[in-house]
Amino acid sequence: MSFEYYYITVVSLVIFVVALLIGIIMNNKYYRVIKESLTQVREAELKGPSAIGGDVEVLTCPRCGYSKTIPYRLGDYVGKVVDETCPNDGERLVVHAIYSSRPAEQSL
Ligand SMILES: [Zn+2]
């Protein structure tokens, strides 16, 4: 066995070990990324469908009729007086309606 064959064997072995290490490191990285994305989805599910979907609520001023649409907040219901105030007269706004802005085929 000549030196060249020995050299090629050692080099290929080193390359194999390096490739193996890269594979393990990348696996760990991907595992972490997949785990993080899964926990994010789980957190979003815990927050309720409003966090994922496009549920919105309409706030109106009972005095002048001013209205604005905001993303739905958990615990809000129609008729609830919220902390937001009307920019025209300072009256506290009331939840007028809550609806989903998602496309019909997704909410079915
Ligand atoms: Zn008003």
Backbone and ligand atoms as CSV (ligand in chain L), in Angstrom:
chain,resi,resn,atom,element,x,y,z
A,1,MET,N,N,0.859,-1.200,0.000
A,1,MET,CA,C,0.000,0.000,0.000
A,1,MET,C,C,0.891,1.245,0.000
A,2,SER,N,N,0.689,2.063,-1.012
A,2,SER,CA,C,1.531,3.244,-1.160
A,2,SER,C,C,1.021,4.387,-0.273
A,3,PHE,N,N,1.814,5.400,-0.188
A,3,PHE,CA,C,1.473,6.557,0.647
A,3,PHE,C,C,0.212,7.256,0.135
A,4,GLU,N,N,0.061,7.308,-1.218
A,4,GLU,CA,C,-1.099,7.990,-1.789
A,4,GLU,C,C,-2.411,7.363,-1.307
A,5,TYR,N,N,-2.468,6.048,-1.261
A,5,TYR,CA,C,-3.690,5.362,-0.835
A,5,TYR,C,C,-3.973,5.655,0.633
A,6,TYR,N,N,-2.913,5.652,1.444
A,6,TYR,CA,C,-3.058,5.955,2.864
A,6,TYR,C,C,-3.586,7.375,3.052
A,7,TYR,N,N,-2.993,8.294,2.255
A,7,TYR,CA,C,-3.373,9.705,2.327
A,7,TYR,C,C,-4.846,9.877,1.950
A,8,ILE,N,N,-5.267,9.245,0.836
A,8,ILE,CA,C,-6.655,9.350,0.371
A,8,ILE,C,C,-7.609,8.786,1.420
A,9,THR,N,N,-7.232,7.691,2.026
A,9,THR,CA,C,-8.079,7.069,3.056
A,9,THR,C,C,-8.264,8.013,4.243
A,10,VAL,N,N,-7.141,8.620,4.694
A,10,VAL,CA,C,-7.214,9.527,5.849
A,10,VAL,C,C,-8.069,10.743,5.508
A,11,VAL,N,N,-7.834,11.319,4.307
A,11,VAL,CA,C,-8.575,12.520,3.906
A,11,VAL,C,C,-10.066,12.217,3.798
A,12,SER,N,N,-10.411,11.098,3.177
A,12,SER,CA,C,-11.821,10.761,3.024
A,12,SER,C,C,-12.464,10.498,4.385
A,13,LEU,N,N,-11.691,9.906,5.299
A,13,LEU,CA,C,-12.194,9.665,6.651
A,13,LEU,C,C,-12.471,10.986,7.357
A,14,VAL,N,N,-11.530,11.948,7.207
A,14,VAL,CA,C,-11.695,13.269,7.834
A,14,VAL,C,C,-12.927,13.966,7.259
A,15,ILE,N,N,-13.072,13.904,5.922
A,15,ILE,CA,C,-14.229,14.528,5.269
A,15,ILE,C,C,-15.522,13.895,5.778
A,16,PHE,N,N,-15.515,12.580,5.917
A,16,PHE,CA,C,-16.702,11.863,6.400
A,16,PHE,C,C,-17.072,12.316,7.806
A,17,VAL,N,N,-16.034,12.429,8.686
A,17,VAL,CA,C,-16.288,12.846,10.076
A,17,VAL,C,C,-16.827,14.276,10.105
A,18,VAL,N,N,-16.215,15.176,9.295
A,18,VAL,CA,C,-16.665,16.576,9.245
A,18,VAL,C,C,-18.110,16.651,8.753
A,19,ALA,N,N,-18.414,15.879,7.704
A,19,ALA,CA,C,-19.779,15.865,7.166
A,19,ALA,C,C,-20.761,15.367,8.215
A,20,LEU,N,N,-20.317,14.359,8.975
A,20,LEU,CA,C,-21.169,13.803,10.038
A,20,LEU,C,C,-21.446,14.866,11.103
A,21,LEU,N,N,-20.375,15.590,11.503
A,21,LEU,CA,C,-20.509,16.645,12.514
A,21,LEU,C,C,-21.454,17.744,12.017
A,22,ILE,N,N,-21.272,18.155,10.735
A,22,ILE,CA,C,-22.140,19.196,10.158
A,22,ILE,C,C,-23.590,18.721,10.180
A,23,GLY,N,N,-23.765,17.438,9.831
A,23,GLY,CA,C,-25.116,16.870,9.836
A,23,GLY,C,C,-25.739,16.916,11.213
A,24,ILE,N,N,-24.944,16.581,12.246
A,24,ILE,CA,C,-25.462,16.582,13.624
A,24,ILE,C,C,-25.800,18.008,14.041
A,25,ILE,N,N,-24.877,18.962,13.718
A,25,ILE,CA,C,-25.106,20.365,14.099
A,25,ILE,C,C,-26.357,20.903,13.399
A,26,MET,N,N,-26.474,20.625,12.086
A,26,MET,CA,C,-27.642,21.098,11.336
A,26,MET,C,C,-28.918,20.473,11.878
A,27,ASN,N,N,-28.845,19.183,12.241
A,27,ASN,CA,C,-30.014,18.520,12.814
A,27,ASN,C,C,-30.453,19.219,14.090
A,28,ASN,N,N,-29.461,19.556,14.937
A,28,ASN,CA,C,-29.770,20.255,16.180
A,28,ASN,C,C,-30.420,21.598,15.897
A,29,LYS,N,N,-29.861,22.320,14.883
A,29,LYS,CA,C,-30.418,23.627,14.521
A,29,LYS,C,C,-31.855,23.488,14.042
A,30,TYR,N,N,-32.063,22.527,13.122
A,30,TYR,CA,C,-33.408,22.334,12.579
A,30,TYR,C,C,-34.370,21.885,13.668
A,31,TYR,N,N,-33.851,21.014,14.552
A,31,TYR,CA,C,-34.695,20.533,15.648
A,31,TYR,C,C,-35.165,21.709,16.495
A,32,ARG,N,N,-34.208,22.621,16.781
A,32,ARG,CA,C,-34.540,23.796,17.594
A,32,ARG,C,C,-35.554,24.688,16.869
A,33,VAL,N,N,-35.320,24.894,15.552
A,33,VAL,CA,C,-36.219,25.745,14.765
A,33,VAL,C,C,-37.619,25.143,14.730
A,34,ILE,N,N,-37.676,23.805,14.492
A,34,ILE,CA,C,-38.979,23.132,14.430
A,34,ILE,C,C,-39.669,23.217,15.789
A,35,LYS,N,N,-38.877,23.013,16.867
A,35,LYS,CA,C,-39.446,23.054,18.219
A,35,LYS,C,C,-39.989,24.444,18.527
A,36,GLU,N,N,-39.220,25.498,18.136
A,36,GLU,CA,C,-39.654,26.872,18.376
A,36,GLU,C,C,-40.932,27.196,17.623
A,37,SER,N,N,-40.991,26.763,16.357
A,37,SER,CA,C,-42.189,27.049,15.553
A,37,SER,C,C,-43.392,26.314,16.122
A,38,LEU,N,N,-43.163,25.085,16.628
A,38,LEU,CA,C,-44.265,24.319,17.214
A,38,LEU,C,C,-44.763,24.988,18.486
A,39,THR,N,N,-43.850,25.467,19.335
A,39,THR,CA,C,-44.274,26.116,20.569
A,39,THR,C,C,-44.987,27.421,20.273
A,40,GLN,N,N,-44.555,28.117,19.193
A,40,GLN,CA,C,-45.233,29.362,18.807
A,40,GLN,C,C,-46.671,29.075,18.397
A,41,VAL,N,N,-46.855,27.983,17.630
A,41,VAL,CA,C,-48.203,27.607,17.193
A,41,VAL,C,C,-49.041,27.252,18.410
A,42,ARG,N,N,-48.415,26.517,19.359
A,42,ARG,CA,C,-49.148,26.117,20.556
A,42,ARG,C,C,-49.548,27.335,21.383
A,43,GLU,N,N,-48.638,28.327,21.497
A,43,GLU,CA,C,-48.960,29.556,22.221
A,43,GLU,C,C,-50.104,30.297,21.544
A,44,ALA,N,N,-50.065,30.331,20.213
A,44,ALA,CA,C,-51.129,30.999,19.463
A,44,ALA,C,C,-52.456,30.295,19.682
A,45,GLU,N,N,-52.412,28.933,19.760
A,45,GLU,CA,C,-53.646,28.176,19.990
A,45,GLU,C,C,-54.184,28.441,21.389
A,46,LEU,N,N,-53.275,28.598,22.371
A,46,LEU,CA,C,-53.690,28.859,23.744
A,46,LEU,C,C,-54.365,30.220,23.861
A,47,LYS,N,N,-53.914,31.185,23.043
A,47,LYS,CA,C,-54.493,32.524,23.083
A,47,LYS,C,C,-55.903,32.542,22.499
A,48,GLY,N,N,-56.306,31.475,21.853
A,48,GLY,CA,C,-57.636,31.396,21.277
A,48,GLY,C,C,-57.607,31.648,19.794
A,49,PRO,N,N,-58.724,31.350,19.124
A,49,PRO,CA,C,-58.756,31.501,17.671
A,49,PRO,C,C,-58.564,32.932,17.204
A,50,SER,N,N,-58.812,33.903,18.093
A,50,SER,CA,C,-58.673,35.296,17.688
A,50,SER,C,C,-57.234,35.653,17.355
A,51,ALA,N,N,-56.288,34.957,18.002
A,51,ALA,CA,C,-54.884,35.260,17.757
A,51,ALA,C,C,-54.464,34.802,16.363
A,52,ILE,N,N,-55.089,33.731,15.871
A,52,ILE,CA,C,-54.722,33.206,14.555
A,52,ILE,C,C,-55.602,33.841,13.485
A,53,GLY,N,N,-56.905,33.885,13.740
A,53,GLY,CA,C,-57.841,34.384,12.746
A,53,GLY,C,C,-57.884,35.891,12.712
A,54,GLY,N,N,-58.732,36.405,11.820
A,54,GLY,CA,C,-58.828,37.839,11.669
A,54,GLY,C,C,-60.085,38.401,12.292
A,55,ASP,N,N,-60.372,38.024,13.549
A,55,ASP,CA,C,-61.557,38.542,14.219
A,55,ASP,C,C,-61.342,40.007,14.574
A,56,VAL,N,N,-62.339,40.809,14.286
A,56,VAL,CA,C,-62.253,42.239,14.582
A,56,VAL,C,C,-63.500,42.671,15.342
A,57,GLU,N,N,-63.407,43.825,15.992
A,57,GLU,CA,C,-64.576,44.370,16.664
A,57,GLU,C,C,-64.720,45.851,16.321
A,58,VAL,N,N,-65.974,46.277,16.255
A,58,VAL,CA,C,-66.273,47.660,15.908
A,58,VAL,C,C,-66.638,48.404,17.174
A,59,LEU,N,N,-65.896,49.480,17.454
A,59,LEU,CA,C,-66.186,50.320,18.607
A,59,LEU,C,C,-66.917,51.563,18.118
A,60,THR,N,N,-67.995,51.920,18.790
A,60,THR,CA,C,-68.728,53.123,18.390
A,60,THR,C,C,-68.911,54.050,19.589
A,61,CYS,N,N,-69.021,55.330,19.276
A,61,CYS,CA,C,-69.300,56.327,20.307
A,61,CYS,C,C,-70.811,56.502,20.404
A,62,PRO,N,N,-71.389,56.303,21.592
A,62,PRO,CA,C,-72.856,56.423,21.716
A,62,PRO,C,C,-73.354,57.854,21.565
A,63,ARG,N,N,-72.468,58.842,21.672
A,63,ARG,CA,C,-72.906,60.233,21.621
A,63,ARG,C,C,-72.931,60.769,20.182
A,64,CYS,N,N,-71.824,60.551,19.437
A,64,CYS,CA,C,-71.757,61.163,18.110
A,64,CYS,C,C,-71.735,60.142,16.970
A,65,GLY,N,N,-71.634,58.874,17.298
A,65,GLY,CA,C,-71.684,57.872,16.242
A,65,GLY,C,C,-70.340,57.556,15.620
A,66,TYR,N,N,-69.260,58.116,16.176
A,66,TYR,CA,C,-67.920,57.802,15.675
A,66,TYR,C,C,-67.676,56.310,15.848
A,67,SER,N,N,-67.030,55.691,14.858
A,67,SER,CA,C,-66.746,54.265,14.976
A,67,SER,C,C,-65.349,53.956,14.469
A,68,LYS,N,N,-64.758,52.939,15.066
A,68,LYS,CA,C,-63.472,52.465,14.573
A,68,LYS,C,C,-63.385,50.951,14.764
A,69,THR,N,N,-62.592,50.311,13.888
A,69,THR,CA,C,-62.452,48.861,13.918
A,69,THR,C,C,-61.072,48.502,14.450
A,70,ILE,N,N,-61.054,47.609,15.421
A,70,ILE,CA,C,-59.777,47.171,16.008
A,70,ILE,C,C,-59.742,45.634,16.011
A,71,PRO,N,N,-58.566,45.027,16.118
A,71,PRO,CA,C,-58.504,43.560,16.242
A,71,PRO,C,C,-59.196,43.102,17.510
A,72,TYR,N,N,-59.894,41.970,17.415
A,72,TYR,CA,C,-60.653,41.456,18.556
A,72,TYR,C,C,-59.738,41.156,19.733
A,73,ARG,N,N,-60.166,41.574,20.917
A,73,ARG,CA,C,-59.435,41.266,22.141
A,73,ARG,C,C,-60.254,40.295,22.961
A,74,LEU,N,N,-59.563,39.289,23.516
A,74,LEU,CA,C,-60.235,38.250,24.291
A,74,LEU,C,C,-60.964,38.876,25.470
A,75,GLY,N,N,-62.208,38.501,25.674
A,75,GLY,CA,C,-62.986,39.006,26.805
A,75,GLY,C,C,-63.922,40.135,26.428
A,76,ASP,N,N,-63.763,40.684,25.218
A,76,ASP,CA,C,-64.658,41.754,24.781
A,76,ASP,C,C,-65.955,41.157,24.241
A,77,TYR,N,N,-67.057,41.858,24.460
A,77,TYR,CA,C,-68.366,41.397,24.001
A,77,TYR,C,C,-69.175,42.600,23.541
A,78,VAL,N,N,-70.209,42.315,22.767
A,78,VAL,CA,C,-71.047,43.394,22.234
A,78,VAL,C,C,-71.751,44.088,23.394
A,79,GLY,N,N,-71.647,45.407,23.432
A,79,GLY,CA,C,-72.271,46.195,24.481
A,79,GLY,C,C,-71.316,46.582,25.595
A,80,LYS,N,N,-70.110,46.023,25.585
A,80,LYS,CA,C,-69.124,46.334,26.622
A,80,LYS,C,C,-68.568,47.741,26.416
A,81,VAL,N,N,-68.444,48.497,27.498
A,81,VAL,CA,C,-67.832,49.822,27.443
A,81,VAL,C,C,-66.331,49.637,27.655
A,82,VAL,N,N,-65.556,50.019,26.643
A,82,VAL,CA,C,-64.106,49.793,26.690
A,82,VAL,C,C,-63.386,51.059,27.146
A,83,ASP,N,N,-62.081,50.941,27.329
A,83,ASP,CA,C,-61.283,52.046,27.864
A,83,ASP,C,C,-61.004,53.132,26.824
A,84,GLU,N,N,-61.128,52.778,25.523
A,84,GLU,CA,C,-60.875,53.771,24.483
A,84,GLU,C,C,-61.918,54.884,24.541
A,85,THR,N,N,-61.478,56.095,24.226
A,85,THR,CA,C,-62.407,57.220,24.241
A,85,THR,C,C,-62.548,57.805,22.834
A,86,CYS,N,N,-63.655,58.476,22.620
A,86,CYS,CA,C,-63.930,59.081,21.324
A,86,CYS,C,C,-63.023,60.295,21.113
A,87,PRO,N,N,-62.390,60.403,19.956
A,87,PRO,CA,C,-61.522,61.564,19.709
A,87,PRO,C,C,-62.307,62.866,19.542
A,88,ASN,N,N,-63.621,62.777,19.303
A,88,ASN,CA,C,-64.424,63.989,19.085
A,88,ASN,C,C,-64.910,64.593,20.403
A,89,ASP,N,N,-65.450,63.742,21.294
A,89,ASP,CA,C,-66.051,64.294,22.515
A,89,ASP,C,C,-65.580,63.603,23.796
A,90,GLY,N,N,-64.652,62.650,23.698
A,90,GLY,CA,C,-64.099,62.034,24.896
A,90,GLY,C,C,-64.998,61.000,25.537
A,91,GLU,N,N,-66.132,60.683,24.906
A,91,GLU,CA,C,-67.040,59.659,25.429
A,91,GLU,C,C,-66.393,58.291,25.285
A,92,ARG,N,N,-66.618,57.427,26.274
A,92,ARG,CA,C,-66.029,56.084,26.176
A,92,ARG,C,C,-66.777,55.274,25.131
A,93,LEU,N,N,-65.996,54.533,24.321
A,93,LEU,CA,C,-66.562,53.776,23.204
A,93,LEU,C,C,-67.197,52.473,23.685
A,94,VAL,N,N,-68.172,52.008,22.927
A,94,VAL,CA,C,-68.903,50.779,23.234
A,94,VAL,C,C,-68.668,49.783,22.098
A,95,VAL,N,N,-68.474,48.487,22.458
A,95,VAL,CA,C,-68.322,47.450,21.426
A,95,VAL,C,C,-69.668,47.289,20.723
A,96,HIS,N,N,-69.677,47.630,19.445
A,96,HIS,CA,C,-70.919,47.605,18.670
A,96,HIS,C,C,-71.116,46.264,17.979
A,97,ALA,N,N,-70.019,45.657,17.497
A,97,ALA,CA,C,-70.123,44.387,16.773
A,97,ALA,C,C,-68.790,43.674,16.828
A,98,ILE,N,N,-68.854,42.358,16.781
A,98,ILE,CA,C,-67.648,41.525,16.682
A,98,ILE,C,C,-67.872,40.576,15.517
A,99,TYR,N,N,-66.926,40.555,14.601
A,99,TYR,CA,C,-67.070,39.633,13.460
A,99,TYR,C,C,-65.706,39.162,12.988
A,100,SER,N,N,-65.743,38.137,12.152
A,100,SER,CA,C,-64.508,37.573,11.599
A,100,SER,C,C,-64.282,38.144,10.214
A,101,SER,N,N,-63.068,38.599,9.967
A,101,SER,CA,C,-62.739,39.147,8.647
A,101,SER,C,C,-62.086,38.101,7.754
A,102,ARG,N,N,-62.083,36.834,8.223
A,102,ARG,CA,C,-61.487,35.764,7.413
A,102,ARG,C,C,-62.347,35.459,6.196
A,103,PRO,N,N,-61.755,34.941,5.132
A,103,PRO,CA,C,-62.558,34.532,3.976
A,103,PRO,C,C,-63.556,33.442,4.368
A,104,ALA,N,N,-64.698,33.446,3.686
A,104,ALA,CA,C,-65.802,32.565,4.060
A,104,ALA,C,C,-65.407,31.088,4.047
A,105,GLU,N,N,-64.591,30.688,3.045
A,105,GLU,CA,C,-64.268,29.264,2.928
A,105,GLU,C,C,-63.382,28.787,4.077
A,106,GLN,N,N,-62.648,29.721,4.727
A,106,GLN,CA,C,-61.806,29.297,5.839
A,106,GLN,C,C,-62.584,29.198,7.134
A,107,SER,N,N,-63.608,30.042,7.304
A,107,SER,CA,C,-64.348,30.039,8.562
A,107,SER,C,C,-65.384,28.929,8.586
A,108,LEU,N,N,-65.703,28.341,7.443
A,108,LEU,CA,C,-66.692,27.270,7.402
A,108,LEU,C,C,-66.113,25.953,7.911
L,1,ZN,ZN,ZN,-68.118,60.811,20.099
